[in-house]
Amino acid sequence: MTTHPQTLLVIDDHPLFRKAVLQLVHMTGDFEVVGEASSGEEGLELASSLKPDMILLDLNMKGMNGIEVLKVIKSWDLDSRVVMLTVSDVASDLVAALRAGADGYLLKEMEPEDLLQKLKDAARGQVTLTERLTKRLAHSLREDALPKSPDQAGLTDQETRILGLIAQGKSNKLIARELNIADSTVKVHVKHVLRKLNLRSRVEAAVWAVEKRA
């Protein structure tokens, strides 16, 4: 992580939980909470104006739910990483969030120290799932009719390299820098990779790549 604190927006309709998150991140100099919202609609307004480095987003909220908010944020193509922070460990919720573009999915039941470490991992660009949810997702991916290897998927050498970097949790900007290509070129390659693997999100691709050791 850089020496500058990561700016953080918290979107959750439970005021006590928002306060707990604020107290937790204040324990470290790694984050600076720049806004908090009690609804999806308010969260979208703040996300648009603040453009934070990271957004913590609740799944089940009155009015707009977390998935709806997530889809809008991702349609804006902000650089903000969006991590779902929820009580739901239901597989369908996890898959829906990842396919809508979530950069991570964490549970509110986590120990504070573990949650803080996962947020630090997310700030460094890593995929952030609790171990239990990672196993659940990996199992669901194995059950799907997916390619068994990058070769079987028909990935080019460049696409295979990019998949490996996605598995390391690197953003498009970092991938572009490492491969000395344009951000826009990376985006095109990522779309091709997801299409060939029959997946809908970078996190799914990362889990698949780790499973297959791409």
Order of alpha helices (4+ residues) and beta strands (2+ residues): beta-alpha-beta-alpha-beta-alpha-beta-alpha-beta-alpha-beta-alpha-alpha-alpha-alpha-alpha-alpha
